[in-house]
Amino acid sequence: PEPEPEPEPEPEPEPEPEPNKSLCEKFFDLFVQN
């Protein structure tokens, strides 16, 4: 008999979406650091 495939892990619940401004600022900080 074929082995049963491993069950897919349940996806983690997405955190509450942050404001776009905050997200952009995070990316901006990453660019500034590099």
ABEGO torsion letter per residue (X at the ends): XBBBBBBBBBBBBBBBBBBAAAAAAAAAAAAAAX
